[in-house]
Amino acid sequence: MAAFVGMPGPAHKKRKNGYFRPGPGGPYSGWHNDHREPTMPDIYNTITEAAAEVTARIAEVLEIRAAEPQQRRMLETYLAEIPFPADARVLEVGCGTGAVARRLAAWPGVVEVVGLDPSPIFLAKARELGAHLPHLSFREGGAHGLPFADGHFDVVIFHTTLCHLSQPLDALQEAHRVLRPGGRLAVFDGDYASTTFGTGDLDPLEICAHAFREHFIDDSWIARRTPLLARQAGFRVDAFHSHGYTESSAPSYLYTVVDRGADALAEEGRIGRPLAEALKAEARRRAEAHQFFGHIGYTSLIAERL
């Protein structure tokens, strides 16, 4: 996840699971042999290599998102679908700054919550914010090799984590291993292919949505494939739901999506800094005029370990 400066433009990128052939519809029309859009390296995939100021900014964004009322309602909605057993032991994979883990630590019947993340900076913030919760702990580690014994947990949760993983099936298979038989998997993720700021054709803010997906998401389509992946990992799917997320006059979280997309394009040299600042200013002008629209779809899945 190092800086974006010097990264090649989309016409020079190597596709993970396909090949590039220029098409008549512009730089994004030439990808073939895969359903996924062209991708730059997801910044979260190399989070341990990031500059401290970059990681600190992402930590701030994670807490902004967690505090947003609609995000909190979506969290409460899918957590309420999980049949937590008495004295439940819960693992959150990719916990970031621990916002979801903190909520889990206060959930009825839960006696142990472990948040796992590869970033020491995220974990330091998570420990600071969760210090008052006695049943909550954090551990450094990655999703593809969970440092826990077989069958240790009753519930494993991935909250906007799978979209950042290059091998999500491996991570789900690891979750299957550390769950007891009959334990539950919960996956909540963004359908980031649906991210939009457009209110009409050729809306200039759409370039920010494209750049956000390109630089900050490994797989924008994975939310639509989580039931298939869960079954392949040995789970039985109990529930799969969609959740719409829209901000208009006070877009606290979606401002950060616009800003990150615009900044990434400027730092990569694909647009000038004045245009990046103008895109961010346009988002704020629209919000003040009650003309802003931003949307990301989400999905939640609850599955049983067989």
Secondary structure by P-SEA (a helix, b strand, c coil): cccccccccccccccccbbbbbcccccccccccccccccccccccccccccaaaaaaaaaaaaaaaacaaaaaaaaaaaaacccccbbbbbbccccccaaaaaaaacccccbbbbbbccaaaaaaaaaaacccccbbbbbbcccccccccccccbbbbcccccccccaaaaaaaaaaaccccbbbbbbbbccccccccccccccaaaaaaaaaacccccccccccaaaaaaaacccccccbbbbbbbcccaaaaaaaaaaaaaaaaaaccccaaaaaaaaaaaaaaaaaccbbbbbbbbbbbbbcc
